[in-house]
Amino acid sequence: MKFIVSSTKLSSHLQSISRVISNKSTLPILDSFLFNLNGNILTITASDLETTLITSSEVDSAEGNGLVAISAKILLDTLKEFPEQPLSFEINDDNLSIIIRSETGSYNFIGQNGDEYPRMPEPSAEANNLSIPVETLSAGISKAIFATADDELRPVMNGIYFDITTEGITMVATDAHKLVRFKTTAAKGDTAAAFILAKKPATLLKNILPKESGEVAVQFDDKNAFFTLSNYKMVCRQVEGRFPNYNAVIPQNNPHKLIIDRVVFMNALRRVSLFSNQASNLIKLQLNASTMQVSAQDIDFSISAEETIACQYSGEAMNIGFKSTFLVDILSNLDSGDVVMELADPSRAGLILPFENAENEELLMLLMPMLLND
């Protein structure tokens, strides 16, 4: 089989799916891309058994059809050095020898039998179906993924929970210290259903979705989730288990409300936290009617810092402690100019919300406080 393809176009497609390939693969053939030529459509697959990512591209002057597995490392490293030019691929169907011809040279190596590549699972007859706008799915994953955990004992926390109802979709992630809840009414299911998208495929989608447009067709059964985009298709194993009742941990009665400029607050936290204890990263917020004092200290090294910034605060004066790295993470994943913090008391979780939500969206972030010594 033969085909001609643009070097940069092929490299772009390969780079976007190459992140699936694992360094610890148990099957040697999974270190390769699977090339499937059918007419002038080249379909390329990368997989680690848990997650499979497929992309299709049109090629020029194709001859013959066929399957071949080509080493990902050789292909990626070779293409990386090429400027934009047409590359000619010639694959001998009998001995799987591969010749890549460029404007200035040729490169010879051996592929593997594509029939040995693991087959992709198909959705069951009972699979749920829904359609989500690309921008909505991208926003939900981007906002939530930083709050996922890396907990071998509680794998359900290591992903984004999709809670689907006939009214909308809620995406939730938590590591027991912080929680993100992203609600949207831009998409909904035919029935109530749920699944947990693991962190790796969620990260892959986060990187791919900004390049796409239109709708994402989502199917999921009791084992796998299937995402079909205009240029990509992803199949991934769901995280098994019951996700915690996230609504139960969100405090409902929060009489103390703070409104503050997000960037000013974030930059102050970054400066002051340099003087906090490096083990705890504890920062203290002292809240008054029109100002908030941000302070930190490390007694072991006799260093401390404090800054006072303007804010709008309604409620009793309060001192509350947070882990600065978590608070900066939350603020950097919000887009609005001002943020709202809703608090009950220094021992209960604080809610951080955008001052204004985007259309059809409702975003809530939660952070557990830390005990202050004073």
C-alpha positions as CSV (number, residue, x, y, z in Angstrom):
1,M,0.0,0.0,0.0
2,K,1.2,3.5,-0.7
3,F,0.1,7.0,0.2
4,I,1.3,10.6,0.3
5,V,0.7,12.9,3.2
6,S,1.8,16.3,4.5
7,S,4.5,16.0,7.1
8,T,3.2,18.7,9.4
9,K,-0.4,17.5,9.1
10,L,0.6,13.9,10.0
11,S,2.9,15.1,12.8
12,S,0.1,17.2,14.3
13,H,-2.3,14.2,14.3
14,L,0.3,11.9,15.8
15,Q,1.3,14.3,18.5
16,S,-2.3,14.7,19.6
17,I,-2.8,11.0,20.1
18,S,0.7,10.0,21.2
19,R,0.0,10.9,24.8
20,V,-2.1,7.8,25.1
21,I,0.9,5.5,24.7
22,S,2.2,4.2,28.0
23,N,5.9,3.7,28.8
24,K,4.9,0.6,30.8
25,S,2.9,-1.2,28.2
26,T,2.5,-5.0,28.7
27,L,2.0,-5.5,24.9
28,P,5.0,-4.5,22.8
29,I,2.7,-3.6,19.8
30,L,1.1,-0.9,21.9
31,D,4.4,1.1,21.5
32,S,3.2,1.6,17.9
33,F,0.6,3.5,16.0
34,L,-1.9,1.5,14.1
35,F,-2.2,2.8,10.5
36,N,-5.4,1.8,8.6
37,L,-5.6,2.9,5.0
38,N,-9.0,2.7,3.4
39,G,-9.3,4.5,0.1
40,N,-7.8,7.9,0.7
41,I,-8.7,8.0,4.4
42,L,-5.9,7.2,6.8
43,T,-7.1,6.2,10.3
44,I,-4.5,6.2,13.0
45,T,-5.0,4.6,16.4
46,A,-3.0,4.8,19.7
47,S,-3.9,2.8,22.8
48,D,-2.8,1.6,26.2
49,L,-5.7,-0.9,26.5
50,E,-7.4,1.4,29.1
51,T,-7.8,4.3,26.7
52,T,-7.8,4.3,22.9
53,L,-7.6,7.5,20.7
54,I,-8.3,7.4,17.0
55,T,-7.8,10.2,14.4
56,S,-8.6,10.2,10.7
57,S,-7.0,12.3,7.9
58,E,-7.3,12.5,4.2
59,V,-4.2,11.5,2.2
60,D,-3.1,12.1,-1.4
61,S,-2.7,9.5,-4.2
62,A,-3.4,6.4,-2.1
63,E,-2.9,3.0,-3.5
64,G,-4.3,-0.2,-1.9
65,N,-5.8,-0.7,1.6
66,G,-4.3,-2.3,4.6
67,L,-3.3,-2.3,8.3
68,V,0.2,-1.9,9.7
69,A,1.6,-1.0,13.1
70,I,4.5,1.5,13.0
71,S,6.8,2.3,15.9
72,A,5.6,5.5,17.6
73,K,9.1,6.6,18.7
74,I,10.7,6.2,15.2
75,L,7.8,8.0,13.5
76,L,7.5,10.9,15.9
77,D,11.3,11.5,16.2
78,T,11.6,11.4,12.4
79,L,8.7,13.7,11.6
80,K,9.8,16.2,14.3
81,E,12.8,17.1,12.1
82,F,10.9,17.7,8.8
83,P,9.8,21.1,7.5
84,E,6.4,21.1,5.7
85,Q,6.6,18.8,2.7
86,P,4.8,15.8,1.2
87,L,6.0,12.5,2.5
88,S,5.5,9.2,0.5
89,F,4.9,6.1,2.5
90,E,5.4,2.7,0.8
91,I,4.5,-0.4,2.8
92,N,5.2,-3.9,1.6
93,D,2.2,-6.0,2.6
94,D,4.2,-9.2,2.6
95,N,7.2,-8.4,4.8
96,L,5.9,-5.1,6.3
97,S,9.0,-3.2,5.3
98,I,8.3,0.6,5.3
99,I,10.0,3.2,3.2
100,I,9.3,6.9,3.9
101,R,10.5,9.1,1.0
102,S,11.0,12.9,1.5
103,E,12.2,15.6,-0.9
104,T,15.8,14.8,0.1
105,G,16.0,11.2,1.2
106,S,14.5,7.9,2.2
107,Y,14.0,6.1,5.5
108,N,13.6,2.3,5.9
109,F,12.3,0.3,8.8
110,I,10.0,-2.6,9.6
111,G,6.4,-2.4,10.8
112,Q,4.4,-5.0,12.6
113,N,1.3,-6.9,11.6
114,G,-1.7,-4.6,12.2
115,D,-4.0,-7.6,12.8
116,E,-2.2,-8.2,16.2
117,Y,-3.3,-4.8,17.5
118,P,-6.0,-5.0,20.2
119,R,-9.5,-4.4,18.9
120,M,-11.5,-1.5,20.2
121,P,-14.5,-2.3,22.3
122,E,-18.0,-1.4,21.0
123,P,-20.8,0.1,23.0
124,S,-23.4,-2.3,24.3
125,A,-27.0,-2.2,23.2
126,E,-28.0,-0.6,26.5
127,A,-25.5,2.3,26.2
128,N,-26.6,5.8,27.0
129,N,-26.4,8.5,24.4
130,L,-26.1,12.2,24.6
131,S,-24.6,15.2,22.8
132,I,-22.6,17.9,24.4
133,P,-21.3,21.2,22.8
134,V,-17.5,21.1,22.4
135,E,-17.2,24.4,24.3
136,T,-19.3,23.1,27.2
137,L,-17.4,19.8,27.6
138,S,-14.1,21.6,27.3
139,A,-15.0,24.2,30.0
140,G,-16.2,21.5,32.4
141,I,-13.2,19.3,32.1
142,S,-10.7,22.3,32.2
143,K,-12.4,23.7,35.3
144,A,-12.6,20.4,37.2
145,I,-9.6,18.3,36.3
146,F,-7.2,20.1,38.7
147,A,-9.3,19.0,41.7
148,T,-9.0,15.2,40.9
149,A,-7.1,13.1,43.3
150,D,-4.2,10.6,43.0
151,D,-5.4,8.1,45.5
152,E,-4.8,4.4,44.9
153,L,-7.1,3.5,47.8
154,R,-10.0,5.5,46.5
155,P,-9.9,5.3,42.7
156,V,-13.3,6.9,42.3
157,M,-11.7,10.2,43.3
158,N,-9.2,9.9,40.5
159,G,-11.5,11.2,37.8
160,I,-14.4,13.5,36.8
161,Y,-17.9,12.4,37.8
162,F,-20.5,13.1,35.1
163,D,-23.9,13.3,36.8
164,I,-26.5,13.4,34.0
165,T,-30.2,14.2,34.4
166,T,-33.0,15.2,32.1
167,E,-32.4,18.8,33.0
168,G,-28.6,19.1,32.6
169,I,-25.2,17.7,33.3
170,T,-23.0,18.2,36.4
171,M,-19.3,17.5,36.3
172,V,-17.6,17.1,39.7
173,A,-14.1,16.4,40.9
174,T,-12.7,16.3,44.4
175,D,-9.7,15.1,46.3
176,A,-11.4,15.5,49.7
177,H,-9.6,18.9,50.3
178,K,-11.0,20.8,47.4
179,L,-14.1,20.2,45.2
180,V,-15.3,21.6,41.9
181,R,-18.9,21.4,40.7
182,F,-19.6,22.5,37.2
183,K,-23.3,22.6,36.2
184,T,-24.6,23.1,32.6
185,T,-28.0,23.2,31.0
186,A,-26.5,23.3,27.5
187,A,-26.8,19.5,27.3
188,K,-28.9,16.9,29.1
189,G,-29.6,13.2,29.0
190,D,-32.8,11.3,28.1
191,T,-32.7,9.6,31.5
192,A,-30.7,10.0,34.8
193,A,-27.3,8.3,34.5
194,A,-23.7,8.7,35.6
195,F,-20.2,7.7,34.9
196,I,-16.6,8.5,36.1
197,L,-14.1,9.7,33.5
198,A,-10.6,8.8,34.5
199,K,-7.9,11.5,34.7
200,K,-5.8,10.4,31.8
201,P,-8.6,10.4,29.1
202,A,-9.9,13.6,30.7
203,T,-6.5,15.2,30.2
204,L,-6.4,14.0,26.6
205,L,-9.8,15.5,25.9
206,K,-8.8,18.7,27.5
207,N,-5.9,19.0,25.0
208,I,-8.0,18.0,22.0
209,L,-11.3,19.8,22.5
210,P,-9.9,23.4,21.9
211,K,-9.1,22.3,18.3
212,E,-12.6,21.0,17.7
213,S,-16.0,22.6,17.1
214,G,-19.6,21.5,17.0
215,E,-21.0,18.7,19.2
216,V,-19.4,15.8,21.0
217,A,-21.4,12.6,20.8
218,V,-21.0,10.7,24.1
219,Q,-22.0,7.1,24.6
220,F,-21.4,5.1,27.8
221,D,-22.4,1.7,29.1
222,D,-21.4,0.0,32.4
223,K,-17.7,-0.4,31.4
224,N,-16.6,2.1,28.7
225,A,-17.2,5.7,27.6
226,F,-17.1,6.7,23.9
227,F,-16.4,10.3,22.7
228,T,-16.8,11.0,19.0
229,L,-15.6,14.4,17.7
230,S,-15.2,15.6,14.2
231,N,-11.6,14.5,13.9
232,Y,-11.1,12.2,16.8
233,K,-12.7,9.3,18.6
234,M,-11.8,8.2,22.1
235,V,-12.8,5.0,23.9
236,C,-11.9,4.7,27.6
237,R,-12.5,2.4,30.5
238,Q,-14.6,4.0,33.2
239,V,-13.5,4.2,36.8
240,E,-15.6,1.6,38.7
241,G,-17.2,2.4,42.0
242,R,-19.6,4.8,43.7
243,F,-18.7,8.5,43.7
244,P,-19.2,10.3,47.0
245,N,-22.4,12.3,47.6
246,Y,-20.8,15.6,46.6
247,N,-23.9,17.7,47.5
248,A,-23.7,16.6,51.1
249,V,-20.3,18.3,51.7
250,I,-21.3,21.6,50.2
251,P,-22.4,23.9,53.1
252,Q,-25.8,25.5,52.4
253,N,-26.0,28.3,55.0
254,N,-23.0,30.7,54.6
255,P,-23.9,34.1,56.1
256,H,-20.4,35.7,55.6
257,K,-19.7,36.9,52.1
258,L,-16.6,38.3,50.6
259,I,-16.2,39.9,47.1
260,I,-12.6,40.6,45.9
261,D,-10.6,41.1,42.8
262,R,-9.4,37.6,41.7
263,V,-6.0,38.6,40.3
264,V,-5.1,41.0,43.2
265,F,-6.0,38.2,45.7
266,M,-4.1,35.6,43.8
267,N,-1.0,37.6,43.4
268,A,-1.0,38.6,47.1
269,L,-1.4,34.9,48.0
270,R,1.6,34.0,45.8
271,R,3.8,36.6,47.4
272,V,2.8,36.0,51.0
273,S,2.8,32.2,50.8
274,L,6.6,32.3,50.1
275,F,6.9,33.1,53.8
276,S,4.6,30.3,55.0
277,N,5.8,27.0,56.5
278,Q,6.8,24.9,53.5
279,A,5.2,21.8,54.9
280,S,1.8,23.2,55.6
281,N,1.6,26.2,53.2
282,L,-0.8,27.8,55.8
283,I,-2.0,31.3,55.1
284,K,-4.3,33.3,57.4
285,L,-7.1,35.5,56.1
286,Q,-8.3,38.2,58.5
287,L,-11.6,39.5,57.2
288,N,-13.1,42.9,58.0
289,A,-15.8,45.1,56.4
290,S,-13.6,46.7,53.7
291,T,-10.2,45.0,54.0
292,M,-8.7,41.5,54.1
293,Q,-5.3,40.9,55.6
294,V,-3.4,38.0,54.1
295,S,-0.6,36.7,56.4
296,A,1.8,33.8,56.8
297,Q,4.8,32.9,58.9
298,D,7.4,30.2,59.4
299,I,8.5,30.1,63.0
300,D,11.4,27.7,62.2
301,F,13.1,30.3,60.0
302,S,11.8,33.4,61.8
303,I,10.1,34.8,58.6
304,S,6.7,36.3,58.1
305,A,4.7,38.4,55.6
306,E,1.4,40.2,55.5
307,E,-0.5,42.2,52.9
308,T,-3.8,44.2,53.2
309,I,-6.0,44.3,50.2
310,A,-9.4,46.0,49.6
311,C,-12.5,43.9,49.5
312,Q,-16.3,44.0,50.2
313,Y,-17.2,41.9,53.2
314,S,-20.5,41.4,54.9
315,G,-20.6,39.5,58.1
316,E,-18.7,39.3,61.5
317,A,-15.0,39.8,61.5
318,M,-13.3,36.4,61.0
319,N,-9.9,34.7,60.9
320,I,-9.7,31.6,58.7
321,G,-6.8,29.5,57.4
322,F,-6.3,27.8,54.1
323,K,-3.6,25.9,52.3
324,S,-2.2,28.6,49.9
325,T,-1.4,26.2,47.1
326,F,-4.9,24.9,46.9
327,L,-6.4,28.4,47.1
328,V,-4.1,29.7,44.3
329,D,-5.1,26.6,42.2
330,I,-8.8,27.4,42.6
331,L,-8.4,31.1,41.8
332,S,-6.3,30.4,38.7
333,N,-9.0,28.1,37.4
334,L,-11.7,30.8,37.6
335,D,-12.1,33.3,34.8
336,S,-14.2,36.2,36.3
337,G,-12.6,39.5,37.3
338,D,-14.1,39.3,40.8
339,V,-14.7,36.2,42.9
340,V,-17.1,35.6,45.8
341,M,-16.2,33.7,48.9
342,E,-19.0,32.4,51.1
343,L,-18.1,31.4,54.6
344,A,-19.9,30.0,57.6
345,D,-17.2,29.8,60.3
346,P,-13.4,29.0,60.4
347,S,-14.0,25.3,60.8
348,R,-16.3,24.8,57.8
349,A,-15.6,24.6,54.1
350,G,-15.4,27.9,52.1
351,L,-17.1,28.3,48.8
352,I,-15.4,30.2,46.0
353,L,-17.6,31.3,43.1
354,P,-17.2,33.5,40.0
355,F,-19.0,36.9,40.5
356,E,-20.8,36.1,37.3
357,N,-21.4,32.8,35.6
358,A,-21.2,32.2,31.9
359,E,-24.5,31.5,30.1
360,N,-26.1,28.1,30.9
361,E,-23.3,27.4,33.5
362,E,-23.0,27.4,37.3
363,L,-19.6,26.9,38.7
364,L,-18.8,26.3,42.4
365,M,-15.5,25.5,44.0
366,L,-15.0,24.4,47.6
367,L,-12.0,24.4,49.8
368,M,-11.6,22.9,53.3
369,P,-10.0,25.2,55.9
370,M,-6.9,24.6,58.0
371,L,-6.7,25.0,61.7
372,L,-5.1,28.2,62.9
373,N,-2.9,28.1,66.0
374,D,-4.0,31.5,67.4
